[in-house]
Amino acid sequence: PAPPPSTQPGPEQLFDIGINNFRRGSLGTARTAFQDLLTRHPTALNAPDAQYQIGLIYEAENNAAAADSVFALVVSRYPRAVTIAPTALYKHALSLQKQGRTAEARALVDRLRRDYPTSEAAELSRGSFPPPAS
């Protein structure tokens, strides 16, 4: 006989639960759904997006240090996720810039433009990070 069907939500359902709770302002519940997705389905197609959403939740909670580390994790863990890795890199650079860590922010922007030159994030960075004066 076949095993009974799983009653556990799949990665798409967990992502939807996370997004819906985030939109409602239930940040802890949203974070738990995204973390469950990453734990149970680490190779799911939406895993990079779930990791990124956790960074946005920390950002919404005004926890810049945690958000920064999660955005950096997105880039290191999912460098080929070309829709979300450049955005995470850009968000990390903006946060560092806001903290007055200009040199570190500039290094991330240079990496963004080098590694993801055609991304929307690279284009956005041109407005918020003009070239250094020569």
C-alpha positions, 0 to 999 in steps of 0.5 A: 500500500502507498504511504498516506499523503503528507499533511505537511504544507509544501514549499508553495503553501509555506511561502504563501502562508509567510507572505500572507502573514507578513502582509497582515503584520504577523511578522513572527508567524511569517518568519516561522513559515519561511524558516519552515520552508527553508528547513523542510525544503532547502532546495525548493525553487522559492527558497532564495525568496523565502530567505530574502523575505526573512531579511525583509521581516527583520528590516520591518522590525528595525533589526538592521544587523539581522536583516544585513546578515540575512541579505548577505546569506541570500547572496552567499547561499543562492548566488545564481538566484539572479532575480533575488541575489542582486536585490539582496546585495543592493538592500545590504549595501543600502543598509550599510550606507545608512549606517555610515559604512560607506566603504563597505557599501561601495564594495557591495555595489561594485560587486553588484554591478560586476556580478549582476550588471543587467539586474534591476538592482544594479540599475537602481544602484546607479541612482543611489550610489553615484560613481566616486568623485575622481 
